[in-house]
């Protein structure tokens, strides 16, 4: 068996074509309306998303699905997908999560052989689940023999690097400043990845200003990102 550390690096690398690079998570709207201007603003934006949305909802669902995947409990995987869908209130965000999840699943099924990956696609095709990105990511992490903590770290790392990459494309960060920011965020990412997860029923998110920015994104005169 190939060392799982290689799978960890592959899955968390921005080179991996999961579709998440098309998302700015509201950053593009906030930049165009001049609410985000500096590196510190980007760091605050990441802090809010990690603590008040990603860590409290997406990651909760991901860990629940990882454990259900280990137990081969497909009903629980579908239940977590439904809970996360209900928790994701913005339609464009739900659709972006669905597209990103489908892209990740397509690449994973082409790259690794695992019965649950095929079961995920069959359930999505039968409209038994949506297949949101964190749900698919959890099953892929288990399929490539990552531990629960490594799957969580890979998910958070890919999320943060995706936002940082968006900030570079939007002209807020340079490449050197981006690396400094990633180093500063490392301890925060690890703390969130290793926290005791809440029960699935207690997922929550509270990022009203960012939510409004995401809802306003479709009205921008020019757009580089899907959200």
Secondary structure as GFF3:
##gff-version 3
##sequence-region A 1 227
A	DSSP	alpha_helix	4	12	.	.	.	ID=ss1
A	DSSP	three_ten_helix	20	22	.	.	.	ID=ss2
A	DSSP	alpha_helix	27	32	.	.	.	ID=ss3
A	DSSP	alpha_helix	39	49	.	.	.	ID=ss4
A	DSSP	pi_helix	50	58	.	.	.	ID=ss5
A	DSSP	alpha_helix	59	70	.	.	.	ID=ss6
A	DSSP	alpha_helix	74	87	.	.	.	ID=ss7
A	DSSP	alpha_helix	91	111	.	.	.	ID=ss8
A	DSSP	alpha_helix	115	125	.	.	.	ID=ss9
A	DSSP	alpha_helix	133	143	.	.	.	ID=ss10
A	DSSP	alpha_helix	148	169	.	.	.	ID=ss11
A	DSSP	alpha_helix	175	193	.	.	.	ID=ss12
A	DSSP	three_ten_helix	200	202	.	.	.	ID=ss13
A	DSSP	alpha_helix	208	216	.	.	.	ID=ss14
A	DSSP	three_ten_helix	217	219	.	.	.	ID=ss15
###
